[in-house]
């Protein structure tokens, strides 16, 4: 499917999320560091026309221990990239042996977010069946959100169908229970549609105060392997799968989203490409869909 739209005014901001520019590395690899130097990634993201860049925790450790966050912020600014995102924190609610590693990552991400001026810190839960009771997450997330705000950033929860917070509506329910202005959700199209969430359910769950981010990607009609295998090996470029991405963008726009649109392509095919080609393909397929969805939302508003 190819979608085009003609719009006036400024182009929507597009963000290359961390895996989109990471090269030949995947989530849950023994070493999640990108094989590409951070300077090369920043250059390639800017050259392909992106407005934002995402960086994950293992790469942030590498930056911290080499050039430092201040130098990275200067690189990003000199490249003309306006937005930065950092991720991913898990096990933030635990009280067992996992917490020590989580707290080290928490400090890393808080430091990185503050020094890089990041929009938010993305958080998630470990893999498993969705929890029926979200209460155990509320107070730990409230404390984390307060820490983030103290450092000039916010916390964005990502609900994933193979995790304890299993959907965007569940993440939104948790954010409302937390009741802190620094706590919201990030909406990833893969997690919306693979969880079976309808666009009507999504719109009903979201309000502007908790909508902190949006990410786009596509997929085949049938899950390939497990849900986790599907999400890290078989995502499609936007418009090359079955997801109603124009409808999703329209829905999020009506729900009040006015920020940048992340593109998170995680697949064997994508990470095997040269970085310049991978980034160009990702933005050129996603931007027309974003434009069409925003235009549809505006047309609907004008009609009503």
N, C-alpha and C positions, 0 to 999 in steps of 0.2 A: 504494500500500500504506500502510495506517495501522496502527501498532503501539502498543498501550497496555500498561501494566504498573502494578501497585499495589505500592509498596514502603514499608516502614517505615524509620525512621531518616533520617539526613541525605540531602539530594538530592545526586546526583553533581555535581561542579564542572564548569561549562561555560565554555569559552574561545572568544571571538570572535577567530579568527585575523585576521591583518592585512587580507586582502582582503575578508573578510566585512563589515568596517566602513569600508572605504576609499571607498565611493561610486563615482562614475563614472570609474574609472581601472582599467587592466589591467596585468598583468605584461608587460614589454617595450615599454610605451609609451615614447615619447621622454622624457617626464617622468612618473615613477611616483608623484609626490606626490599625495596625496589632495586633491580640491578642497574638502574639508571642514576646517574648523579643528579642531585637535586637541582643544580644549575641547569642541566639539560632539560629536566622536566619543566621548570619554570619557563625557559625559553620556548619550548615546544608548545606549551599551553598558550602562551601569549601569541605566538606566531599563527596558531590555528584560529585565533579570534575569540578565545574564551575570556570571560570577565572575572572568573573566580577559579580558585584551585583548592582541592582538598588534600590533606596529608594525614596518613595513619600513624599509629603510635610507634611502630618499630622504626619508621623513617624519621619520626620526630626525635627519637632517642639518638639516631645517627647524626641528625643536624645538631642537636644539643651538644653532643660530644665532639663535634668537628668545627663547623663554621660558626655555630651559635645561632640563636633565634633572631638576634638583632640583625645579623648579616643577612639572614634569610628574608626578613621583613624588607630590608633595603633592596634585595634582588627582586622581590615581588613588586614593590612599588616602582622600581626602575623599569620593569617590564610592562607597566601599565595595567596590572591586575588589581582589581579593586576589592575583591572579597576573598577571604580565607576561611576554610573550615578545618576542624581537627576532630579526629576520632581514634579509637573506639574504646569506651570504658565498659567493662562488664564486672560482675561479682561485687558491685558497689554496696549491696545490701547484706552480704554474707558476714558471718561471724567466725568462720572456721579458718583453716590454713590458707584458703584462697584469698582472704582479705589482704594479706600482706602484699602480694603481687598486685592486687587491684589498687591498693593505696599508693603504691609506687607509680602506677600508671595514672592514677588520679592527679598526683602532684605534677607529673610530666605534662599532662593535658592542660591543667590549670595554668602552669607556667607558660606553655606554648600559646594558649589562647590569649593570655594577657599580653604577651610580648609581640604576637603576630596580629593582634586586633581581630581575633576570630569571631565570626557571627555567633557560633554556638559550639558546644561539645556534644558530639553524638554519643548516646549511651544505649545499651541493650541488655538483655538477659541471656543466660546460658540456654543451651538447647534442651528441649524437653517438651512435654505436653503443656499446652496453655494452662496457667493457674486459674482455678475457679475463684480464689480469694486474693485480691490485690493488696490487702491490708499490710502484709509484711514489707511491702516496698515503699509505703507512703512516707514514714518518718525518715528512713535513710535517704530517700530522694529529696525530701524537703531540706535536709541538712546539706546535701550536695548542691542543690539549687542556690541556697544561700551562699555557699562558698563560691560558686560560679559568679554570682552577681557581685560579690566583693572583689572579684578579679576582672570585672568588666565584661563578662560574657554570660551565656545562658546554657541550660541543659535541654537537649532535644531527645526525647525518647523515640526509639524506633521499634515498633511492634512488628514481629516477624512470625509467620505461621508455624515455624518449627521451634519457637522459643516460649518461655514462660509468659511473656506478654505477647499474645498470639495474633494480634490484629491492630490496625490503627484505631478502631473504636475502643479497644481495651486500653491502648496507650492514652487515648483522650480521657477515658474514665479515670485512669490513674493520675493524669496531670490535674484534673479537676479536684480529685481527692487531696492531692498535695497542696493545692491552693496557694502556690507561690508564683509571683510574676516571672521568676527566672526558670520556670518549668513549663515545657510545651512538648509538641510532637513534631516529628518529621515524617512526611508521607512519601513512601517509595512505591511506585506503581507495581513492581513485582510483588511486594508484600500485600498490597491491596487486592490484586486480582487472584493471586495464588491462595490467599486466605478465604476467597469466596465472598469478599465484601463488595456489595453493590455500590454504585455511585450514589444512590439515594441514601444508603446507610452511612456512607462516608460523609456526605454533606450534612446529615443530621448530627453527626458526632463532632463536627468541627465548628469552632468559632475563631475569629481573628486573634483573640488574646492568647490562644494556645497553639496556633499554627506557626511553627518556627522554620519550616523548610519543606522543600518539595524536590523529589528525585524521579527521573524518568528512565525507563528501560522497557524492553519488550521480551516476549517469550513465545515458544511454540504452544499449540493448543493442548498438547499432552505433556505432562511432566516427564522429564527424562531422568531415570534413576530415582533417587530419593529427592525430597524437596531441597535438601541442602546441596546435593550434587547438581540439581537443576539450576540453583541460584548462583553457584560459583563456576560452573563450567559451560552453561548453555543459554545464558541471556542473549537476546537479540538486540541489534540496533533498533532504535525507535522507528516504528512504521514497518518493520520487517517481521513482525509477529502478529498475534491475535488480540492484544490488549487494546481497549478503547482509550487510547492516550489523549486524543482530542477531547473526548468527553471528560476525562480526568482533569485535564488542564482547565476546561470550562468549569467543572465543579469546584476546583480549588480557587479559581478566580472569583467565582460567585461567593465562596466561603470567606473571601477577604484576603487571599494571598496576593501580595504585590511585590514580593522579593524575587531573588534570582532562582533560576530553574537548574537544579543539578541534573547531570546525566551520569548514571552509574552503570557502565557496561562491564560485566564480568563474564568472560567466556574464554575458552581455549583459542578460538579464532581471533578474538580481539587482541589478546595479549601476545599472540605470535606475530602481529603486524609491527612494522617499524613505527616508532612512536608518533612521528609526524602524520603518517597515514591514518593511524588509529584515531588520533584526536580530530583530524579533519573529517573522517567518516562520522564520528560520534556527534559532532556539532552540526554538520550539514544535514543529517537525518532528523535531529531533534528540533532544531530551530523552527522549521516550518510547522511542525505540530504544535509547538508552543504558541506561535503566532495565530494559528487557526483556532485553537482553544480559547485564547484571550479574545479574539474577534467574535467568536460565537457567544461568549459571556456578555460582551458589550452589546451585541445585537439583541440578546434576550432582555437585557436591562432597558434598552431603548424602546423595545416593543411594549414593555410593561410600565 
